[in-house]
Amino acid sequence: MNAPFITRVLYGYQQRTATFFYERDAAFLVAPLGAGKGAAALTALAELVRDGERRHALVVAPKLVAKTVWPLEVALWPHLAHLRIAVLNGTPERRRALLACAGEREVTAIGVDLVPWLIDELAGLADDHPLFDVLIIDETSRLKDPSGKRARALLKIAGRFRTRWGLTGTPRPNSSMDLFMPAAIVTDGALWGRAFVPWQKRHFRPRDPFGRDWAALPGAEERIAADFGTVAMTVADEDMPDLPALNIIETPLTLPDAVMASYRTMARELFTTAEGRTIEAASPLIATGKLAQIANGFLYGEGNDDAVFVHDLKIEWLKELVESLDGEPLLIAYEFIEDLRTIRRALGEVPVLGGPTSAAESARLVAAWNARSLPLLAFHPAAGRPRAQSAARRVAHGVALPELVGRAHRAGNRAHLPTRAGAACDRSRLHRNAHGR
């Protein structure tokens, strides 16, 4: 590869990843969420196009990611700015028109939800069409179901693509069986074949008579991992030493004695009182959620529209943090809908990713955040989607209670990684608070 083409922009591990893709027609990249997998894949594509080896890449990604993230990858990395990209969305007529002129650009992105439609449209094209040059699947775990319509449709035409690359942060979200279908698509069956059931029976045994739960046979997990390693490059956190450190600032908040007494009562007796009301938990699992609510400053009574005030320590802490930032962008993680309501009561109508926010509005918010026109943006660690969170390329702060520190830390790490620009933020911090027990 031509090193000067990329060295001023990409990190070392991204350069190695781009080289890995450039040299292979069937390959996976396993890397942490937000690590810049898309930029590395596009760099490899740009060099293949430059060298006359390939003309075009078809990117299949989650719907919002296809619409917002991939166009941003092209726009925000200087060495990719010459690539022309279009997103296949809207009406079928509009999508067909964009598909028809795919040869006039280098990248076409489409949401995974439209894969069945896409396969039908591609059926009539010649094998030497530019659309069959490179297939990039972003988040291959979306295709893990061997009986899924989208995965089966892609598998049928996988062999028509000259190059196939898979990107994922979670290659096996449930078990090693999740690897089969993505591997069948990316390698066109070369790794383990194309039939799931025979492969499954060779490596697993059913735990129940109905075949709903399967356990790996002795040594199977190791064999599967070794096989997958022949077609995959894995980038772990320790492989990214050239990233600036994430600065975690933890602020302990000690709850008042009365609140701590209420907390301990709920933990021990599965009920407590607040504002003169008795609130019960039907099980220890539900009580765990109630404890998290107490830590955050409220308790749900009869439902999430019935919140009982407990304390305001955390929202006062957040207000002070916002004031101290003096307009510096702040990404706020929340857990419960009442947390979001409290944030909005204190700070105004803070926009939010996830939940009821539509895909179109989420795309607008991500673009506005990247343009630094949003001083505040809220997200739920589970629902906000990592790709949108990683838009916080300059500064990221998370608000978390102790029960959610691990999740908030992971979300902060994703926001800190350099997916959206050529360098991570100069000063990235994850603020989290804790409470006394």
DRENFILO-59250 format. One record per residue (C-alpha): residue in three letters; x, y, z. Coordinates in steps of 0.001 Angstrom, whole numbers, plus 500000, padded with zeros to 6 digits. Layout:
residues N
ALAXYZ/...
end
This chain:
residues 437
MET500000500000500000/ASN501050503572499469/ALA501824504744503007/PRO501999508517502329/PHE498401508292501159/ILE497188507762504733/THR499889508288507353/ARG498962511904508143/VAL495440510883509116/LEU494943507367510442/TYR496231505830513629/GLY498698502973513400/TYR496149500243514081/GLN493857501710511412/GLN496684501681508894/ARG497338498020509705/THR493647497301509306/ALA493507499039505923/THR496473496959504764/PHE494780493793505997/PHE491675494551503941/TYR493617495694500893/GLU495370492333500684/ARG492275490116501138/ASP489077489478499204/ALA487335487811502185/ALA488073489253505612/PHE486585490306508937/LEU487613493122511226/VAL486730492708514903/ALA487362495935516805/PRO485805497905519669/LEU482745499953518857/GLY483831503354517606/ALA487383502278516765/GLY487227503546513184/LYS486467500322511312/GLY484583502137508557/ALA487393504602507933/ALA489903501751507657/ALA487690499846505210/LEU487128502960503088/THR490856503646503070/ALA491493500171501694/LEU488737500713499123/ALA490173504100498099/GLU493537502511497459/LEU492016499628495500/VAL490172502170493350/ARG493314504251492958/ASP495266501188491857/GLY492591500174489352/GLU491733496942491207/ARG488173497831492179/ARG485641500500491190/HIS482881500524493771/ALA481790499320497229/LEU478286498402498329/VAL477919498997502077/VAL475190497188504021/ALA474740498687507487/PRO472098499297510154/LYS469586501796508812/LEU470661504882510764/VAL474352504042510379/ALA473988503735506600/LYS472201507067506421/THR474441509114508732/VAL477729507443509627/TRP479048506302506247/PRO478522509656504501/LEU480235511291507484/GLU483210508951507170/VAL483766510246503656/ALA483211513886504590/LEU485327514020507746/TRP488475512174506679/PRO490529514311504267/HIS492050511346502454/LEU488549509986501716/ALA486934513265500647/HIS487298512448496948/LEU485052509387497254/ARG481525509872495967/ILE478802508247498084/ALA475027507859497929/VAL472569506316500378/LEU469795504130498988/ASN466702505221500880/GLY463342506769500219/THR460851505413497697/PRO461585502333495554/GLU461708504593492502/ARG464333506824494087/ARG466387503804495186/ARG466256502303491692/ALA467404505569490160/LEU470368505747492542/LEU471191502102491941/ALA471183502619488185/CYS473931505238488395/ALA476107503399490939/GLY478929503222488409/GLU479279507004488605/ARG480437506878492256/GLU482661504780494507/VAL480358503986497445/THR476693503087497791/ALA475253502560501294/ILE471978500845502142/GLY470218499863505350/VAL470176496175506214/ASP466368496357506366/LEU466331496823502561/VAL468519493813501749/PRO465683491620500341/TRP464652494464498015/LEU468282495017497020/ILE468861491358496151/ASP465872491378493823/GLU467182494519492105/LEU470673493067491654/ALA469407489844490087/GLY469307491289486582/LEU472774492864486609/ALA475801491352484904/ASP478525489852487091/ASP481029492480485946/HIS478855495380487151/PRO480676497764489546/LEU478111496972492245/PHE479663493514492547/ASP483213494763493118/VAL483233495101496917/LEU480637494229499574/ILE481158495755503033/ILE478868494517505798/ASP478864496842508787/GLU477959495005511997/THR477844491442510723/SER476083490211513868/ARG472882491636512369/LEU473067488662509967/LYS473746485935512532/ASP470390484160512185/PRO470771481282509677/SER467036481350509029/GLY466832485135508663/LYS465561486458505327/ARG468283489080505041/ALA471159486710505768/ARG469829484008503464/ALA469279486527500677/LEU472834487843500930/LEU474275484327501066/LYS472608483488497757/ILE474533486192495905/ALA477673486443498055/GLY479774484706495424/ARG478975487391492852/PHE481013489942494825/ARG484716489929494041/THR485606491215497531/ARG483669490840500782/TRP484576492483504098/GLY482753492195507429/LEU483003494717510279/THR481868494002513827/GLY482479494851517447/THR480497491850518691/PRO481185488850516435/ARG479439486359518727/PRO476856488190520864/ASN475282484970522146/SER477537482043521228/SER480004480801518641/MET477042479704516517/ASP476539483400515729/LEU479714483282513642/PHE478464480784511063/MET476150482869508890/PRO478367485983508673/ALA481326483727507847/ALA479309481885505197/ILE478476485221503530/VAL481902486850503771/THR483848483730502705/ASP481103482488500349/GLY481080479200502264/ALA484841478646502011/LEU485371478606505792/TRP482629476265507076/GLY480361475654504129/ARG476937477135503497/ALA474684474713505424/PHE474234475625509085/VAL472657472473510542/PRO475439469997509606/TRP478051472435510918/GLN476049472943514101/LYS475824469198514736/ARG479564468778514255/HIS480410471319516940/PHE477432471441519334/ARG474923469184521052/PRO471358470036522099/ARG470722470586525794/ASP467007469915525469/PRO464871467549523395/PHE463537470391521256/GLY466907471734520106/ARG466288475201521509/ASP469505475349523514/TRP472881474026522384/ALA476209473477524130/ALA479608473310522465/LEU481279469921522259/PRO484696469566523941/GLY487298471546522024/ALA484728472993519600/GLU484992476582520803/GLU488772476506520341/ARG488498475020516841/ILE485882477564515797/ALA487950480452517140/ALA491052479160515355/ASP489173478791512073/PHE487652482262512353/GLY491063483705513137/THR492284482681509694/VAL489975485229508067/ALA489717487868510803/MET491855490636512232/THR491096491513515848/VAL491947494914517296/ALA491796494984521081/ASP492097497996523382/GLU495740497172524032/ASP496399497312520280/MET495566501027520235/PRO498388502570522307/ASP498607505690520168/LEU495212506922521312/PRO495313509659523959/ALA494165508454527360/LEU490585508816528499/ASN490509510924531634/ILE487904509618534103/ILE486818512050536789/GLU484703510372539453/THR482823512620541863/PRO481492510868544987/LEU478125512114546211/THR477064511075549693/LEU473343510541550069/PRO471606512014553135/ASP471135509618556068/ALA467370509414555514/VAL467849508476551858/MET470485505877552753/ALA468101504400555312/SER465435504157552622/TYR467972502576550265/ARG468974499929552808/THR465355499151553646/MET464551498508549998/ALA467635496287549662/ARG466749494292552787/GLU462942494275552917/LEU461970494898549251/PHE459970497999550203/THR460568501531551423/THR458786504842551944/ALA459196508122550095/GLU457142511305550335/GLY454781509484552692/ARG454153506617550239/THR455086502973550602/ILE456705501563547476/GLU457259497835547115/ALA459393495626544861/ALA457868492305543807/SER461253490548543631/PRO464941491090544394/LEU465511491783540682/ILE462921494562540677/ALA464420495858543925/THR467747496280542129/GLY466058498688539732/LYS464444500503542645/LEU467853500930544278/ALA469171502477541076/GLN466210504850541065/ILE466876505902544660/ALA470501506536543795/ASN469386508798540971/GLY466901510758543047/PHE463421509265542591/LEU461278506132542862/TYR458662504881540460/GLY455344504207542153/GLU452616502732539936/GLY454543503174536703/ASN457089505352534947/ASP454629508228534880/ASP454367508084538673/ALA457758509258539968/VAL458220510121543628/PHE460948512610544553/VAL463782511298546748/HIS466696513746546418/ASP468249516227543958/LEU471973515639544559/LYS472738514298541099/ILE470811516845539094/GLU472432519647541088/TRP475808518041540355/LEU474946517957536646/LYS473843521602536637/GLU477153522606538205/LEU479047520536535631/VAL477209522192532739/GLU477887525630534163/SER481583524846534656/LEU481958523722531022/ASP480984527186529798/GLY479428525941526555/GLU481798523018525920/PRO479838520140524316/LEU478422517687526837/LEU477119514192526100/ILE474832513016528907/ALA474052509357529594/TYR470803508594531396/GLU469201505357532553/PHE465509505957533293/ILE462965508090531471/GLU462508510035534712/ASP466229510877534583/LEU465648512442531179/ARG462624514340532456/THR464668515646535392/ILE467485516695533073/ARG465048518562530857/ARG463344520253533800/ALA466733521508534966/LEU468451522273531656/GLY465649522803529152/GLU464639520611526218/VAL467897518719525818/PRO467740516674522569/VAL468007512905522953/LEU469160509961520835/GLY467217506722521068/GLY463820506073522551/PRO461029507917520727/THR463414509916518526/SER462910508971514873/ALA465718507850512595/ALA465447511073510580/GLU465623513238513690/SER468504511155515077/ALA470393511738511830/ARG469819515483512145/LEU471011515445515770/VAL474174513521514907/ALA474981515991512132/ALA474337518933514444/TRP476510517401517163/ASN479360516823514736/ALA479047520445513660/ARG479344521530517315/SER475995523296517145/LEU474550521293520060/PRO475949522169523485/LEU474041519285525120/LEU472961515867523844/ALA471442513051525904/PHE471519509343525108/HIS470679506018526686/PRO473695503647526738/ALA471546500764525511/ALA469304502581523039/GLY471422505486521790/ARG473525503215519548/PRO477321503370519722/ARG477784504956516295/ALA475741507971517269/GLN477525508257520617/SER480903508265518929/ALA479973511557517299/ALA481374513088520504/ARG484801513359519018/ARG485872516458520970/VAL484645515935524507/ALA482402513375526153/HIS480953513296529619/GLY478721510591531035/VAL476461510684534058/ALA476171507311535746/LEU475176505697539014/PRO477366502960540498/GLU475221500132539157/LEU475823501485535631/VAL479461502525535852/GLY480598499689533574/ARG478053500565530915/ALA478777504271531126/HIS482508503626530953/ARG482038501588527774/ALA479849504324526300/GLY482454506925527205/ASN485159504854525606/ARG483128504633522397/ALA482641508395522378/HIS486357508871522918/LEU487499506685519999/PRO488375508436516720/THR485653507104514441/ARG484371510482513328/ALA487627512336512722/GLY491328511898512095/ALA492171512242515760/ALA490424511651519034/CYS489487514678521102/ASP492309516673522656/ARG490657516528526039/SER488161513700526440/ARG486698513118529877/LEU484156510748531314/HIS482534512290534378/ARG480618509908536574/ASN479298510179540070/ALA478823507738542921/HIS476842507658546108/GLY477770506662549654/ARG476425503415551057/
end
